[in-house]
Amino acid sequence: MKTLDELLSELRQRDVQLWLEGERLRYRAAKDSLTPELLAELKTQKAEIIDFLRQITTVASSPIPPIVACERNGNLSLSFGQQRLWFLHQFEPDSSSNNMPIVVRFKGNLNVAVLEESLKEVVRRHELLRTTFPAVNGNPTQVIAIDVSLTLPIIDLQQVPDEQREAEAHLLATKEAHQPFDLANGPILRVMLLRLSEQEHLLVWNMHSIVCDGASADLFYQDLTTIYKAFSLGKASPLPPLKVQYADFAHWQHQWLQGEFLESQAKYWKRKLEGNLPIIELPYDHPRPHGVQTYKGDRAALLLPKALNHALTDLSQKWGVTLFMTLLTVFELLLYRYSGQEDLLISFASAGRGQVETEGLIGFFSNTLVLRSNLAGNPTFRQLLDRVRQDCLEAYTHQDLPFEKLIEELKPEQRSRNSSPLFQVKFSLNPPWSNGRGMASVELPDLTITALFGYIYHGKTKYDLTLVLREQDNGLGMVFDYNAEMFDAITIEQMLGNFKTLLEGIVANPDQPISELPLLTVPEQQKIRGFCIELAELETTLTQYPGVENTVVIAREEKPGDKRLVAYLVLKQGENRETFVSDKLLSFLQQKLPEHLLPSVFVILDSLPLNTNGQVDRQALAALNPTNSKIEKTFATPEDPLQLQLTEIWENVLGIHPIGIQDNFFDIGGNSLLAVRLFSQIEKIFGLNLPLAIILQCSTIEQLANIIRQQGFLPESHNKHKNSIIKVESSTSINSGKSIPWSSLVPFQPNGSKPPLFCIHAIGLSVLYYRDLALHLGEDQPFYALQARGLDGKQAPFTKLAEMADHYIKEIQTIQPEGPYFLGGSSFGGLVAWEIAQQLVKQGQKVAFLALFDTTGPNYVKQAPLQKRVSHHWDNLGKLGTNYVLEQIRNKGYWLKYKLQENFQKLAFKLSLKIWRTVPYNYRKLAIEEANKQAARDYVLQVYPGRVTVFRAEERFALEKREVDSKMGWSEMVLGRLDIQNVPGNHDSIFREPHVRTLSEKMRICIDQAIADT
């Protein structure tokens, strides 16, 4: 669907006249000028056209004069838009941020001589393409060359190896895209032809935006392909002569945009943009660079499903709005949910071709419009869409005021050279390239011409964030161009997913208030220790607690990769700050929220900090040090020096202060990674190797201190604390010599009516990641895990998988002497579970359930054919451009890093076996991992006679050079039934929220079926 601006522009081009008779829309058109498609769009957007005509009638007090040819005997002025681009170029002449590179692929018999003549004809036809822009007496002017001096250089890449040719072509095209233009001396258009083979060429042309906009790039392509088609047949150009040129438009613009018309246009925009202009507070990962504006950009893309595109189009037609208006409203809603701001400024472009004489002209006509939207009152999406629709119609009515004039009128003082004036965010919806529109493919008898959209990305962006959407045959293409010095790629990737989620929610329930539409956002949503956190839900719950006036929750990252929730509270008058945060508050939250949504810290403030827009300044909150803020969280204080020493360790590892001796490790933000750090510190200070799984049973400082006392250990540093807390009496006895019996078996849930489930550790050794799975399987499912031998520092690890399985069977049978057995294993642990099942079957035992969690079999991957690998690389280059090349380089770096780490682990393993008891935990862990890898390398898989269930992670790592088996490589290894269960998430995240819920639900079904079958 076209935007209203595009529809009116095409109607003008076809000389279709529109007017109002009362409330009725009338039109006059020549025969066949209105196609069925245009007539359908006219009916669809009838209400918008009537509103537009009604408004423009009140604005235009005098008829707009036509554009006519002006004299060429003096200095020719630049258009207002060109003037701004020219002045920006003077500040940064070496910048390529305004370059417009295009790449076109020719497949078949290309006549290079005809192509060169066709390019020359396009340049002859459009004098702007042979124009330079020198300064005369300090003012920019246009100088038009009479002769066409264009040549087409050819770079032959046929000598480059086949597998490298496309990459080399891409590098050359990208290099051209980064070359700046000399506006004063020209040329203003550069072209080159890359010969990949006799039957395949790439044409690269590059223009500066001062002579071209998006619509003009389409026109260049259309003119070139039309002329080439005619010239290749020995015919003259079929294109009619242009009555005026761009210089005539620039002259007309200066003559017309003055006086009453200019005043009426400017008056509207001054009223619309009066007062303090909001600055959108986006979730920047890095502060805005000081000084001048930076243009370092990057790009992220997502293809929205075709069905979703159709649903949005149908809803737009049903509501009497354009698809452009619907998607713009959704984008505003996305920004609102990120920033919490109800007053937003967003830019979008109008074609700027309101005069019929401009149709067919190449030039910089596009005008920037600024939409100021009001999202106050928590409207439904439908209500917000009505507001945006009205704003768009008003903006279209007043679109003739050049953005440059608007800046002159407003003189926005709060902006500087390090940001774009008035706005930082831009929106664009491009029509599809089809049926001769845009850069649609052209089929000639022996040649196919295809424009490669997105082939080159020159790594530049003018704004903080630009959303570009394009309707495609296979869906709705979505691209975020963003300032790479302010955003990290992962944040933008989250935005893409959030936008898709929001669209789906709107399609499902457009009458839902905008604050309640489903969305995983930043900062409203965070990922904390693998959990997707919706901060709005927690904030809403906190405000329901008596005595809370206002609250904001943010995710703090005290250490890289370690985020936790901090709740900032403003209390109602009369509440006691000293006693407010109590067990009562925590109990209230626990009843209403899942465990992962509970804050780790509460900070009580007199008031919340606000930014210049009157919104909560989340960055200022993040800058506060919670340890220096008033925090009152009920906790039990240390009762002896040992507990005090442990408390200091916990606070250091968890980054929280204070921590009570009865606080649960997992409730205050602990996870498996932090548990490893914790026990490493305990080993370093106490010299005591504790099994990591102890944290499951002894999850408080008080309980852990009791375990350490049983070992007869007290740190020497306790003496300095002897007067700090309650003194330890001299008569206190210390048990000596009670050692903790080591066992691989870790009970997560020892009780329940069902047969116990035994799950084996992955290559990473610890089994703490099974904790959430055990919880979600329910109280009736006994759950045990088996951790790797050697973690205690007393026993060497296994190097043979069969020995490992034999040992684990002995431990399993201390709990369950006879079958049927229910087994599982993650990744490497799946191989161990496989061998355990094999040995049990040989012993005559029954194995009712064998689960492999994302474990790959021997036939999982194989090398793809060369042609497919080349095709894969080519497709990725076309979609991702230089980003793909950089990704390949990064992957090589990751591979080298992995090999170095692997060699280090092998060395650590060999050394560790000799001095196992004295090896520090971190090195011992690496050595055990290497032992497991060696065991896996030496293991020979045998066909399994029973049934196997594979829980396959849906998010797979890219294997561009290999083909993968949908059955995870197990088809030929299982004689019984092979059941593949897909689970959302990746190799690791299937065990974390929210994906672990899906995994547990599917497991319950499979286990219940296995029980019924036994």
N, C-alpha and C positions, 0 to 999 in steps of 0.2 A: 504494500500500500504506500502511495506517495504521501509526503507531507503536504499540508495545505499550500505552502509556498511553492513546492515543486509542481503541484497540480495546476495552480493558477499560471505559473510560468509556461507550462506546456500548452495550456489553453490559449494563452496570448500568442505563442509561437504558431499555433494553427489558426490564428485569426478568429477565435471563438469569442464573441462578445457576450458579456454577462451584465444584467441590470435587474433592478427591483421594480416591481409594480405592486405597491402596497407591501403585503407580506409574502408575495409570490416571487420566486426566482425565475427569470426569463433568460433565454440565450438565443443567439443567432449564429449559425455556422454554415460554411459552404458544404456542399455535398461530399460525403465520405471523409470530412475532416474530423468528425467525432467517431472514433472506433468504439466497438462495443465495450472494450475495457475502460476507455475514458468515460464513456457514458455511465458505466457502473460506478466508477469512482466519483463522478459528479453527483450521482444520487446518494452515494454513501456519505459524502461530505457536504450535503446540501445545507444542513443547519449551520455548519461553520462558515460556508461561503456567504449565506444570508447575513450572519452576524458581522462578517468581515466587511461586506459591502455597505451595511448600515453604518458601521463605525467610520469607514473611510470616507463616506459621503459627508459626515459631519466635520472631518478633518480638512479635506481638500476644499479650500474656499475659491481656488482658481484652477483652471485646467493646467496639467503638466505639459510643458512644451516638448515637442519631439526632439530627438537627437539628430543633428545635421552635421555635415562635414565642415570642419573649421579650416581656417587658413594655416598653411604650413610654412609661412615665411618668417616666423618669429620663434622665440623660445616657447616650447610646448610645456604646459604645466603637467605635473603628476596628479593623479587622483588623490583624494584624501587618504585612502588606504595605502597607496604606493608611497606617499610621503612618510607615513609612519614606518614602513618597512625600510625605506631609504635611510632615515635617521637612525634606526636601530643598527643598520649595517655600518654606519660611520663609527658607532661605539665599538662594534665587534666585527671588523672586516674579515677576520679569519674564521668566523663561525659558519657552520653549515646547517644551523637549526632551521633555516627557511628554504632549504633545498627540497625539490620535489622529484625524486628519481622514480622512473617507471621502467619495468623490464617486460619485454614481449617475446614470446617464444614462437619461432617459425619452424614448422615441421613439414618437410616435403621439398619440392623444387623451388627454392627461393632465387629469384633474379635479383642479384645484388645491385646491378646497375639501375634497374627500375626502382628498387627501394630507395637508392640515393636520390634519384630524380624526384621521387614522390615526396621525400623529406624536404627537398628544395622547394617544391611546389607549395607545401604547407607553410614554409617560411615566407615564400613570396606572397601567399594569400593573406597572412597575418603579419602586418608590419611591426607589431609589438615584439615579435620573435627576432627581429633584426634591429632592435632599439637598444641604445645604451643610455646611462643615466649619470652624466657628469654634473658637477656643480658649476654654475655660472654666477659669479658674484656672490658665492656662498649659498645659492639656492639651487635645489635639484631641478633638472630639466630633462626632457626627452629629446634624444637625437636619433632620428630614423635613418638607417642606411638605405640607399637606393638599391644597391646590388645585393644579391644573395651569395654569400661566400662560404656556405656550408659544405663540408666534406665528410665522408663517412669512413673513418678508419676501421680496418678489419684486423682483429687479433685471432690468429689461427691456433686453436688448442688441440688440434688433432694429434700432435706429437706427445701430448700429456697422456699418461696411462689412463685407460678407460675408467678405472675405479676412482681416479683423482680428478677427472675432467670437470665434473659438475662442481666440485668443491673449489677448484681453481677459478671457474667462471664466477662463482658466487663471491669469491674474494676480490676479483677484479671489479665486479659490479659494486660491491660495498665500498671499495677504495674510491671509485668515482663518486659515489653518493656523499662521501665525506669531503670532497674537494670544494673549497669555497669559490664564489663567483666574484669577479671584478666588475661591479656594476658600472663603473665609469668607462671602462674600455671594452668590456665584453670578451668573448661572446656570452650571451645570456641563455643560450641553449647549447648543450654539448651532447653529442651522440657517439656511440661506438657499437660495432657489431662483433660478437664473439662467435667464432665458428667451432662448434662441437664436432660436427661431421658434415659431410656433403649434404645430408638430409636434415640437419638440425642446426639452427642458429638462435642466438639471443641478441635482441636489439635493446640497448640500454640508452635511454635518453634522460637528461637531467636538466631541469629548469629552476630558476629562482622564483620564489612566490611572488615577486614583484611583477611578473608577467603571467602568472598562472595561479588558478585555484583548483579545487577538486573537480568542478564541472568543466573547467577548461582542459584539464588533463583528459577527461572523457572525450571532449571535442577533438583534441589533438589526435587521439587514437582513432576516432571515427573518420576524421578527415583523411588521415594517413591511409587507413585500410580502404576507404572508398577510392581514393586517388590511385593507390597501388593496383587495385582491381582493374580500373579503367586503363592505366598505362600499360599493364601487362598484356592487355588485349589490343594495344595500339590505338586506343581511343583517348580523346582529350578528357580533362577533368570534368565530371558531371556537376560539380558544385557551382551554384550560381554565384556571381560576383557579390562581394560584401558592399553594402551601400555606405557604411561608415566603419571606422576603425576605433581602436581603444582610445587613441588620442582624442578623438571626437567626443567620446563619452566623458573623459576627464575634463575637457573644456566645458561641456554641457553641465557637468556636476558643479563646477565652480560658479557658473552663471546662474544656475537655478537654485542651489541651496543657499539662500540668503533671504533676508527680509521676513515677510510674514510667514512663509512656509517653514523656514528654518526655526522661527520663533515658536510656531505651534508644535513642531516636532520636539524641540528642546524642552518646552514647557512640560510635556507629558513625562519625559524621562527625569527631569529635575524633581517633579512631584513623586515619581515612583522611587527614586533613589535618594530621597531627602533623609536627613538625620544621620545618626552614626551607622555607617555601613558595616555589616557583620563580616567577620573573618572566620571562615569555617575552620573549626578546631578538629582536624582529622587525626587519626591515630598514627602520627608520624613516628617512625622508629629512630629518627635522628633529627636534631634541630635544623632549622632553615639556615643555610650558609650565609654568613655576613657579607657585606659589600655588595657586589653585583649579582644579578640573577644567574643561576647556573642552569645549563640546558642538558646536563647528562641524564639521559633517559634510558628506560628499559621497557619491555613489553611483555604482557602475559595474555594468553588467549584461551577462550573456551567456546565450544560449539554447543548451543542450546538445542535441545531436541526439536525436530520438525513439528511434532504434535504440540509441544508447548507454544511454538510460534503460531501455529494455526489457532490454538485456543485464545491466545492474546489478540490475534487479528479478529476473530469472531466476536469476542467481548467488546473490542473497540467499536466495531460496526454496530453492535447491539446498543452501546451507550451513546452512539452518535459522535464519536471522537476519532481522531486519527491514531494509528499505531504509534506515531511519533509522540503524541501527547501522553499516551498510556505509558510508554517506556520512560519518557522523561519524568513522569510522576513517580514511577518506581525508583528511578535513580535518586530523585530528591528524597524519597522515603529512606533509601539506603543511607544517604548522607545524614539525615535526621537521626536515624538510629545509631549511627557511629558517634555523632557529635552531641546529640541531645539538644541541638539548637533549633528553634522554631522559625527563625528568620534566616533565610538562605539566599545567596547569590550564585547563580549558575549561568554559564554562557552557552549559547548555541549559535550557529551560523545561519544566516538567511542567504539565499542565492544572490541577492542584490541585482537581479536582472528584471526589474519591474517594467522596463521599457522594451517594447517589441523589437527595437533596433539592436538590442544587445544579444538577442538570440543568434547563436552561430559564431559569436566573437570569442576569441581566446583572450583572457586577461584576468586581472585580479578584481573581480566584482564582489566577491563574498564580503558580507558585512557581519560584524559581531554584535549580537544582541545579548543583553543581560537581563535575565529573568529573576525578579525578586519574589520569592514565594513565602507565604505565611502558613505554617503548619500548626498554629496554636489551636488549643481546644481538643486535642486528641480526636480528630475527625476520623470517619471511616475512610477507606481507600476511595470509594465512590465519591464521597464529599470532597476529598482532597483533589481528585481528578477534575471535578467541576471547577475548582479554584484555578488549577493549572491551565485548564482549557481557556478560561477567561483571560488569564495572564498572557497566554500565547497569542490569542486573537488581538489583544491590545498591542502586543509587541509587533505583530505582523503589520498592523495598521500604521505604526510609527517606525517602520524598519528603514525608512529612507535617510534617517539621520546617521551619518557615518560614525563609527565608534570613535574615530579620532576627534571629531567635533564634540562628541559626548564627553571625552576626557577634558577637552579644553573648557567646556562649560562647567563641569563638576569640580575639576582640580582636586581630586582626592588627596588629602594631605597625609593620611596615615600610611599610604603605600610608599615604597621606596624602590630602588633599582634591583633589589634582591627578590622581588615578586612581581607578578603581573598586576596591572592596575585593575581595580574593581573586583576581580574574581580570581580564584585559583583553580577552579574546576570547570571542565567543559564537557558538553554532551553532543553526540552526533549520531544520526541514523541515516545510513546510506541506502539508496534503493538497490534492488538486485541487478546484476549484469545479465540481462536476458532479453530476448526478442528485440535485438538491435539497440538496447539501451545501455548506457555506460560503456564499459569495455567488454561487451559480450564477444565470445569467440566468433571468428569469421572463417567460414569454410569455402575455399576456392577449389576448382577441379583437382589441382595437384598440390595444394598447400593449405595447411591449417594454421591460423594465427590466434594465439591465446595470450591475453594479458595475465601476468603472474602477480596477483594481488598479495601484498605482504612479502614478496620475495626478498626485498631489501628493507632492512630497518637501520637507519643511519645513527641510531643511538642518541637521538636528540628529542627533547620535549620542551614546549614553551610554558607548560602549566604544571602544577603539582600533580594533577590527575585528569586524564581525559578518557571518557568512555566512548568507544566507537562501536556501533552495531551495524551489521549489514545482513539483509535478507538474502539467503542462499537457497539453492535447490534442496540441500540436505539439512536445513535448519536455520537458526539465527546465529550468525557469527558474532562473537563478542570479544573485544580487545580493550584492555586497559593499557594506555601509555602513561607512564608515571615517572616522577623525578626520582632517579635512582640514588641520589644523595640524601633523600629524606625518607624513602620507603625501602624496606627489605622485600625481597621477592616473595617470601612466605606470607607477608601481610597482604600483598596484592592477590595472591592465589586464594587466600581466605575470602577476600572481597568478591572474587569471581563466584565462588561457591555460595557466598551469602546472597548475592544478587539472584542467582538461580533459585535458591530456597525461597526467597521473597516472592519471586514471580509465581512459583508453584503455589505458595500460600494465598496469593491474591486471586489466582484462577479458582482455587478451591473455595475461598470465602472473601469476596471483595467488600462485603459489608461489615467486616471486622474492623474495630478501631486500629489505627496504625501502630499504636504502641504494643498491640497484642499479636500482630502478625508474626508468624514463626521466622526466626532469623538467628543465625550464629554470627555474632558481630564482635568487632573490637572497637571500643572497650567493653561493650555490653556483654560480650561473650569472651571468655578466655579458655585456653586449654591448660589445665592445672594437673600435672602428674598424669597426663593421659585422659583426664576427664574433660568433657565439653561443658563449660560452666556458663550459665546464663545469669549474669550479674543482676539483671533487672528482677529476676525471680527472687533472689536473695534480698535485694533492697526492699522489695515490696513486703516480704515477710517480716523484715526487721522493723519496718514502720508500723506494723500491726501490734508490736509489743508495747504495752503501756509504758509511757514515759519517754518514748523516742519521738522527737520532733522531726528530725530529718536524718538521712543517712546516705552515704555513698560507699560502695565497695569497689576496690581496685585490686588488681593482681600485681603483686610486687615480685620482682626478681632480684633477691638479695645476692644470689650467686648464679652464674650462667647455667641456664637450663633448669633452675630450681625456682618455680613460682609458687606463691601461696597467697591466700586471700586475706586482705586487711579490711576491716569494717570501721569506717569513720562515723561516729555518732554525735549528733547534736541533741541534747536532752531538753525536755520541756522544763519550764520554770518550776523550781522547787524540788527537782530530783537531786539526789545525793550522788555526786560524781564518785565518791570514794567506795560506795558499796553497790553501784548500779550493775556492773558486770558481775553476775553471780551464777551459781548453779541453776537458779530459776530461769535466767535468760537462756542459758545453754540448753536446758531441758526443753524450753519452749521451741527453740530452733530444731532440736533433734526430733521433736514430734512432727514437725512440718516439712523438714528438708532431708534429703539423703546425706549421708556422711560426707561425701566429697564437696558438698556445698557449704559446710560449716566453716566460718572464718577461723584462721589461725590466731589472729590478733584483733583486739578491739581497741580503738583509739577514740577517746572522748575529747571533742573540741568545743569551743564556745560558739564557733560558727564555721561554715564551710567557705573556703576561698572561692572567689568569683573572678572570671576573666572580664575583659573589656565589654563583652556582649552580655554580661549579667548571668552567664551560665557557670555551672560548677567547673572550676579549673582543676581538672584531673591531673594535669602535669604538676601543678603546685602540690597536690596531695601526694603524688608519687615522690616528690622531692623531700617530703618530711621524713625524718628518721623515726620510725615507730619506737625505737628504744629511748628516744628523748621526748616522746609524747606521753601524755597521761594515759596509761594502760592499767586497767584494773580487771584482772581475770582471776577468779577464785582458784587458788592452788594451795597445796600443802608444801610447806617449806622443808628444806633438808634438815634431818635430825642428827646427822653425824658427818664427819669429814669425808667418808667414802661417798655418801649420797651427794655431798657438795661437789666433790670432784667429778662425779658422773653428771651432775647437773650442768657444770661448766662445759663438759664435752658435748652434751646434748644441745645446749644453747649455741655452741659454736657450729655444730654440724647442721642444725635445723635453721639457724639464723633467726631464732625467736628468743626474746627475753621479756619476762621471766618464764621459766617452766617449772611446774610443780612436780613433786616426786610421784604423784598419782595420775599424772597426765598420760594418756595412752599415746604411744609413739605414732600410731597410724592416724589417730584422731587429730593430732596437731601438725599434720603435714608430712609424716614419715612415709617413705616408700622403699622399694628394694634397693635402689641406688644409694639412698641416704643411709640405709641400714649397713651397706658395705662400708661406707665412710665411717660410720659410727663404730663398728667393730674393729676397723683398722686402727682408729684412734685408741680404743680400749686396749688393743694388743700392744700398741706403741707405748702407752703410759703404764699399763699394769704388767706387760709381758705375758699376757694370758690369751691363749687362743680359744675363743668361745665359738661353738657352732652358730652359724648365722641364723639358723631356724629357731634358736632360743627366743628371738625377739617375738615370735608368735605366741609363746606361752608366758614370757616375761616381758611384757610390752610397756612397763613403767619403770622409772628409775628405782623405785622402792623394791620391786621384784628383782630387777637386775642386780642391785646391790646385794641382795640376799644370796644370789647365785655366786657372785664374786667372793663373798665371805666364805662360802663353802669350800672355795679353792685355797683359802689361807692367804689371800693377797690383800695388801693395803699399799697404796702409793706412798713413796717416801715424802712427797711434797705435801702430805697432809698436815705436817707440823705447822706450816705457816697459816693454816686455817683454824688452829685450835681454839681461838677466841672469837671466831666470826659467827658461828651459829651455836647451837646447843653443844656444850662440851661433852666429849666422850669420856665416861667414867673410867678410871684406871682399872676397875674390876671387870671391864667388858672383856668377855672371852671371845677368842677367835678360833673357830673350828679349823683344824689343820688336816690337810691331806684328803679331804673328800673330793674326788674327781668326778667330773660329769661323764657318765658313760656315753661314748660316741655311738650314734646310730644314724644310718642313712635315712631311716624312716622318720618322717615328720608328720604328726597328726594335725590336720587342719580342722577336721570335724569327725571325732571318733565315734559319735553316736548316730543312730538312725536305723530305720527298719529295712532299708534296702541293702543289697550286697555292697561291700566297700569298693570304692574306686581307687586304684593305685596309679599315680601319674609320675613319670620319670622326668628328671631335670633336663634342660636343654644344654647346649654347649657352654652357656654362661654359668652353669653350676648351681646357682641358687634356685630355690623353688618358691620364693616369696611371691613371684608374679602369679602363682596359682591361687592366691588368697581370695581375690574377687570372684573367681570362678567357683571356688568352694562355697562362698557365701551365697551366690545366686543359684547354685544347684539345690539349696534348701536344707533344712534341718534333718530331713529324713534320709539324706544321702551321705553316708560316711565317706570321708575323703582323706586319703593319705598321699603324701608326695615323697619321692626318694631323692635325696641330695647326694652330690658327688663325694666319694671318699677322698680324703686328703685335705679337706678344708680345715680340719682340726689341727693340722700341722704334725700329727703323730703317726699317721699312716700314709704311705705313698699311694698315689692314685693308680687306678687300673689302666693298663695299656692294651688289654684285650677285651673286646666287647663281650665275648662269651663268658669270661671270668666275671665281668661286671654283672651280667645278667644272672649268673649263678648266685652271686653274693646277694643281689636284690631279691631273688626268689626266697632265699633263706629268711631274709628280714620280713618279706611279705607273709610268709607262712607262720611267723610268730603271731600274726593277727588273724590270718585265715588259713588254717592247715590244708583245707580241701577246696576244690572248685565248686561251682563255676566261678572263674575269675573275670574281673572287669579291669582292663588295663588301658593306659593312655600314655602318650609321650609327645613332647613338643620339639619339633625340628630334629636335632640329633637324638633327643629322648625318644622319638618315634622309632628309630632304629633299635634302641635298647629295648623298648617295649615289644618290638617285633621279635627280637631274639628271646626275650623272656617267654613270649607266647609259644615260640617254637619249642623251647626246652620243656615247658609245661605240658604241651601236647605229647611230646616224646615220653614224658613221665606217666602218661595216661590220664592227665588232668583235662578238664574241660575249660576252654576259654570262651566265655559267652560274648565278650565285647572287647574289641581291640581298636582304639581310637588313635589316629595319627594327626597331630595338630600341625598342619602346613609342612609336613615332612615330604620331601621329594624322593621319588624312586629312581632307579638306575636309568630309566628311559625317559626322564622328564624333558631333557633338552637335546637337541641335535643341531648341527650346523645347517643353516638355511642355504639354498642355492645362491650362487653369486648374483644372478639376475635379481632375485628377491631382495638381497642385501643392498644392492645398488639402488633399487627402487625405493627401499625404505629410507636410505640416506637422502635420496633426492626429495622425497615427499617431506621429510623433516626440514630439509634446507628451505624448501618452498614455504613451509608454514612458520618456521622459527627464525630463519635467516642466520645472522651471525651468532645468535644465542645458541644455536645447535652446534656450530663449530666450537664455541667456547665450552659447551657441555661435554663434547667429545674429549677436549683437552683436559677438562677437569676429571673426567672418568679415568683417563690414563693416569692422572696424578693419584686418584684414589687407588687404582690398581697397584701402582708402585708403593704407595703407603701401606697397602695391605700386605704385599710381599715382604716389605721390611719388617712389619709387625709379626708376620708369620715366622720369619727367620729368627727374630728376637725371641719369640715364644719357644722355638725349638731349642735355642741355646739355653734359655731359662730352664727348660724342662731337664736338659741333660745335667746342668749344674745342680739343680734343686734336688734331684734324686740322691745326690751324694751328701747333702747337708740339709735334709728335708725339715728337720725339727727347728732349725734356726732361720729358715727363710721367711722374710716379712710377708704379710698376707697378700699384698698386691702382686708380688712376684710369684708367690705360690699359686695364686689364682690363675695367672697367665700360664704357668707350667701345667696346671690341671687341664686347662682348656686345650693345650697342645697334646696332652695325653689322650684326651677324648678325640681330638682330630685324628691322631695316629690310630686309635682304635677303630674309628670310622673308615679310615683309608684302608686298613687291613681286613676289614670285615667283608665276608663274601655272603651276599644275600641268597637265601634259599626260598623256593616257592612255598608259600604258606597255604595250608589246606583249608583254613576256615574263612570266616567273614571279616572284612576290614572296613572301617568307616574313616574316611579322610575328611577332616574339616579344613577346607581350602580358603585361605585369605583372598578376598576379591581384589585387593589392591596388590598388583604384582610389580616387581621391579622390571624395568625395560631390558629386554634381551634382544637387541636389534639384530644381532648376528646369528641368532639361534631361533629355532622353532620350539614351542613348548607343547607338551601333551596335556590335553584337558583333563586327563585322568591322573595327573601328577606323576606319571611314570610307573604306576603300579599295576596296570592292566594285565601284564604277562606274569606277574608275581603272585597273584591271588587266584586260587582255585575256587574258592567260595564266592560269595557275592561281594562286589566292590561298590561301596556307597560313597558318593562324593557330595558333601554338604558345603555349600558356599556360605561364607561368613563375611560380613562387612569388616573392613579394616585391613591392615597389612600384617606382615609376619609377626610383629611384636604387639600391635595395638588390638588384636583380637582378644587379648586377655585383659584389656583395660576398658573402662567406661567410655562410650556407651556400648561398644561392640560386644563386650563380654556378656551382656544381657542376651543378645541374640545367640551367641555361642552356647550359653547355658540352657536356653530354651530348646535349641535343637538337640543338645546332648540329653536333656531329660526325656525327650521323645524317643531318641535312639536307645537309651538305657532301658526305658520302660518296655520297649518292643523286645529288646534282648532278654529281659526278665520273663516276659510272656512266652518267649520261644524256648526257654529252658525247662 
